[in-house]
């Protein structure tokens, strides 16, 4: 990935691929969504020598290991993400993500707040419940792939026509999954993650003190505005913003999101002489408290 280097650190093991931007002062961990890779958040991250993007490709994504089904869970991804952040920084840093990445960021803010200086949650796909209705299309696509159906069948299906009438971008996202190999692995990811959910509660979110930017958009049923609004109303120090839908103007979406993230970081980050964080207790598997 141009402008990025794969981090080689034995503390991270060989299962995960972690990219770090070559230039920039303040480290910012900003994660991808379900079945995405490092290129997704890199595309919208601000181009500035002030901020240096770091992104972990979750298990089963990008160049990271494809493991057993049990490895494909939000809790496993969250534990990996926590390890990455603690390994790569000795002080609180901005944390964020798109869609599924927003869940991983929020989990860190709930369970290890000393790692997080501020939060950036873009087009969140969950509020607090498991198996939300907005992610059912991923389950349906997984079933279609398992039955050997192709993308043309999807376009002609009730689901395909319904999604396409509302969000061409969501339609494109779902259709690309039919060519995401190995297909068996894609089916496992879609089935397990879309039926999963965060372990934090509304009460947990009400105790998150980090300044938070929540970003939503129209014409995006997989990432409904209602989730973003609920998060913005629940998190005590949150602000809600809207950008142009990718279905309407992809270039405007990218440019507006970059500008929003940059402006938020300018308001809520400190220079490298800020106070170092206190060490966190050792991780154990699962969502940590």
Secondary structure, DSSP 8 states (H G I E B T S, - for coil): -TTEEE---GGG-SS-EEEEESS-SEEEEEE--TT--HHHHHHHS---TTEEEEEEE-TTSTTS----GGG-SHHHHHHHHHHHHHHH-SS-EEEEEETHHHHHHHHHHHH-GGGEEEEEEES-S-SS-SS-GGGHHHHHHHHHHHTT--HHHHHHSHHHHHHHHH-HHHHHHHHHGGG-SSHHHHHHHHHHHHT---S--HHHHHT--SEEEEEEESS-GGG-HHHHHHHHHHSTTEEEEEE--TTT-HHHHHHHHHHHHHHHHHHH---TTS----------SSS--
